[in-house]
């Protein structure tokens, strides 16, 4: 536990009891503000105490975690491939603004794994295109499983970690989380069996995961290549309507991202 985390956690834990104690003393002396401080101590102090407790447990970040930041954090956006670099696979896709951008790691659990920050870029078909695509299939009398397979989105995620050991833990954690989707409903989608296989010759360690799922009668397949290189973790993922084999395309894109990751790490040497 860092000194900053210890001091912040203890300070927050003690705020509530201190307000109650001061309020009690003032109330006993006849000061009207004492009662107000006691109320603040009880109703404001309780959630603050809980926040401090979870900071001490390492389950949430302090407000100042990872400041001033790793020098590589601002350069993570140089790793993902933009639409023109990906090629025909995403010719008519657009950047999904709500799923794209740079962010610091704030979850206590992820900080404990060594996470610092991440950059994500998602290229997607427009919602209007997807709605029209499914509606056209239904208008033609096609059952959901007969709708022609089509790619919905391509997501590229690059995570910066403290060191190589942290990157190895992060990959194992993400693989386990994805595998845990099997036979569960997540975000309204019911997942089936999750296939996991190792990939050789790609970064320091890599896996391919295939996760079929369904939203009512419409079937989807989410495909992932996750890998680590040095202290960088990379995830490339796609979602398709019905079963479209994306393994070869993802592996090819991942190999190009590894080259970009190597250039990023070399700039930090």
Secondary structure, DSSP 8 states (H G I E B T S, - for coil): --HHHHHHHHHHHHHHHHHHHHHHHHHHTT-THHHHHHHHHHHTHHHHHHHHHHHHHTSB--TTTT-S--TTGGGGGGTS--HHHH-GGGTT-EE-GGG-EEEE--BHHHHHTTEEEEEEEEEE--HHHHHHHHHHHHHTT--GGGS--EEEEEEEEEEEESSHHHHHHHHHHHHHHHHTTTTSEETTEEEEEEEEEE-SSSSSEEEEEEEEEEETTEEEEEEEEEEEETTEEEEEEEEEES----HHHHHHHHHHHHHHHHHHHHTT-
